Amino acid sequence: MAFVTLKDVAQRAGVSAATVSQILHNKGRFSSDTRQLVLKTVEEMGYVPDQRARSMRSSDTKTVGLLVPDLRNPYFADLVSSMEDELYAQGYSTLIGTSAETVERQDAFIDNLLGQRIDGAIVVPQGVNSPGMQSLIARELPLVFVDRLVSGVNSVPFVVSDPYPGVCEAVAELVRLGHRHIGFVSHSSLGSSNINEREAAFRSAVAQVTQLGEGTAAVVDCDSTYVSREAGLNELVRADVTAIICAYSPDMITMIGLLHDRGIDIGSEMSVISFDDIAVFRLLTPQVAIISQQAEDMGRQGVDMLLDMIINNDCSRGESRYVPSSFVLRDSVGAPMWRVPDIAAFIRCMKAGFMR
């Protein structure tokens, strides 16, 4: 049989279903022989209690919904893994869904969640106050936003990364190495407030670095298509950038492939830095420098906030948090092949040689 029921166990053991139920819940007065018979039968038949029936008897289902944009994106896979591990350690199971970076898919999963008797939800939202999101918020379930916010929604606590520390560290290191033409790849089509904040952080960091007074900062925007990313790289190359920072890790993966195809050596001819500390960046040669959003830390903090609301039955307990990003230097970043001062010195030497 596909599923063993409590009645199946009772029939095999020759007792009533009520007897099986009470023994499994350690209740009632039964002889040692009867208790051992029931427990042995349960083990032999592989009986698992029906969680749906249990949840109907209790308001606590020990189930949390998790919604992220794309599990194929290693960053979100790491984020989900950290949250699921933490929830499992606390005795909670999870219902996981993806929005595929669309509001329609997000709202469809939210509708499904609301029919599942969950205790709460952790959501990486699409950034807009959609009908599905409004329904979820109106239900007054414990709810936490992680990694992204919803514009205009102030009633839901959140845990997000602060991009400014990591971006400022990255730009400062590039300038220290001699880079004077730095490019930034944004991705506004995602509709993510986080991407917009990363671009704003880059512009702010560049403005604060006086050494770039003789150089330039180029910002390009792309979507998730190969053609768009190729066009963005073409624009940066025409701007003579010697370093590229990507706000969205899938863009960087494509950019690296394009650079290889053009025979541009990463780390010497072009330095690259990406947001998100995903495994592939550590497996590539050279390893890719990153601006870490501390995804695992964000996930754990999001779970802590949600469980605090669930346990205390108080949706107002959530206190929003910002997790500082950090720059991790790796071999994909190096000094440009020609520093501006070196070029000037070379020209002076050449002129001196001709004069002799």
Buried (B, 14 or more C-beta within 10 A) or exposed (E): EEEBBBEBBBBBBEBEBEBBBBBBEEEEEBEEEBBEBBBEBBEEBEBEEEEEEEBEEEEEBBBBBBBBBBBEBBBBBBBBBBBBBBBEEBEBEBBBBBBBBEBEBBBBBBEEBBEEBBBBBBBBBBBEBBEBBBBBBEEEBBBBBBBBBBEEBEEBBBBBBBBBBBBBBBBBBBBEBBBBBBBBBBBEBBBBBBBBBBBBBBBBBBEEBEBBEEBEBBBBBBEBEEEBBBBBBEBBBEBEBBBBBBBBBBBBBBBBEBBEEEEBEBBBBBBBBBBBBBEEBEEBEBBBBBBBBBBBBBBBBBBBBBBBBBEEEEBEBBEBBBBBBBBBBBBBBBBBEEBBEEEEEEEEEEEEEEEE
